[in-house]
């Protein structure tokens, strides 16, 4: 069965308000074991940005509002997008998370960690791991992904 985004993303989305601080975002990330938080507007209904653990390092103080640290606009993909396109965009744009949309609503988030987990499962299922590993290791997209992951500390 071909892997799909729907089966390889996080459906439960933890969000943070644009008015919250760096300290609150950090606390939420640590408590939930996550590295990306979609940022919502004051109503809590619209995602207006995304903040990563690396973005939090840019704060001058723990009281810096998340709105000053977030990336906006948020990059997203439709839930039916082939995983290959998502991974290629992660590598090309040096982005480690995308929101996943379904019928113009946020369905979840996919991260580089989700994609590495999928890769790990695919390697375990393969009947001839030596051939697959050779194909993967010589693939330029994989090489850039590994380089990007090592640069961000994964």
N, C-alpha and C positions, 0 to 999 in steps of 0.2 A: 504494500500500500504506500502510495506517495505521501510524504510528509506535507502537512498543511499548516498555515499560520494558526488557524483555529486551535490546533492541537499542540502548538509549540510556543505559546505566549502565556502571559499572566492575565487571567480574566479579572481577578480581584484587584481593583485599582485603588491605591492609597493616594490621596491628593492632599494638597496644602493650599491654604488661602494666600493670595498675593500679599496680604497685609501681615502675615506671620513673619517671624524673624529667622535669621540664619540658625540661631540656637535651636529654635523649634523644629526646623527642617532637619537639622543634624540629629536631634533626639528621636524624631520619628523614623529616620533612616536606620539608626542604630537599633531601635526597638523592633522594627519590622524586618530587619536584615535585607534592606533594599538599597539601591544606589541611585534611583531616579524617582522624582516625584512630579507628577503633573501639577501645574499651578492653576487654580481656579479663581474666577473673579469673585467679587464680594457676594454675589448671589449663590455661589457654589455650584452653578449649573454649567458654566462655560469654561472649557480649558483654554487658558490664554498663554500658557508657556510650559516649560519643563525645566526643572532644576536637578542637577546631578551632584553627587558627592564632590566632584572636582570643582563645580561652580561654587560650592560653599567655601572652598579654600580662598576664593577671591575676596571674601568679605573683609572689610576693615575692622569690623567688630561683630560680636554675637548678636547685636541689636539691628544689624543691617536687614532691611526688608527683603524678603524673597523676590519681590518684584524687580529689585535692582540686580539680582544675580541670575535670574532665569534667562533661558534662551526662548526667544519669541520671534516669529511665529513657530508653532510646533510643527515638526515634520511628521507626516502620517502616511499610512498605506491602507488601502482597502483590504478587508479580511480575505478576499479571494486572490490577492496578489501572490504570484509564485515566490516561494522562499528564496530562490536564487536571486531575484531582483532586490529583495530586502537586504540580503547579505552584500550584494554588490554595492548598494547604496551606503550601507554601513562603512564599507571599506573606502569607497570613493569620497564620501563626505566626512569621513572620520567622526561618525555619529554612533553612539553606543546604545541608543534606544529610540524607537519610533512608537507613536500611538497607532493603534489598529482600529480602523473604523468599519462599522457595518450599518448600512442604511443611514448614513450621515450621523450616527451616534458612536461614541467611544465604546469599543468592545473590549479593549485591553491594551496592553503594552508588550512589545517584544524587545528584548535586549540582546546584546552580544553574548551574554551568559546563556540565554535561552538557545541561541544558535550553536554555541559550543557544546551544550548539553545534547542537542539533537545530533551533532556530529559524533559525539561519544557513543550515543545509542546506535547510530548507523554503522559505526566501526565494529561494534560488538556483534551486530547481526550479520555482518558480511561473512561469507564462507571462505573467502581467500583474503585475509587481512593484509598480507604482504603486498599483493597487487593494489589493493585499495589505498594503503598507506603510501605507496610509491606515487600513485596518481594524485593523491591529496597533497603530499609534500612538494610535488613539482608544480602544483597549480598556483599561478601568480595571485589569484584572489585569496587563497588560503594563506599564502606567505604574507600578504599585506594585512590580513586579519590577525595573524599571530603577532606581527610587528605592532599593529595598533593596540592589541590586547596587552602586550608587554609594556608598551609606553604608558598605558593608563593603570598598570598595576594589577591586571587580572592574572 
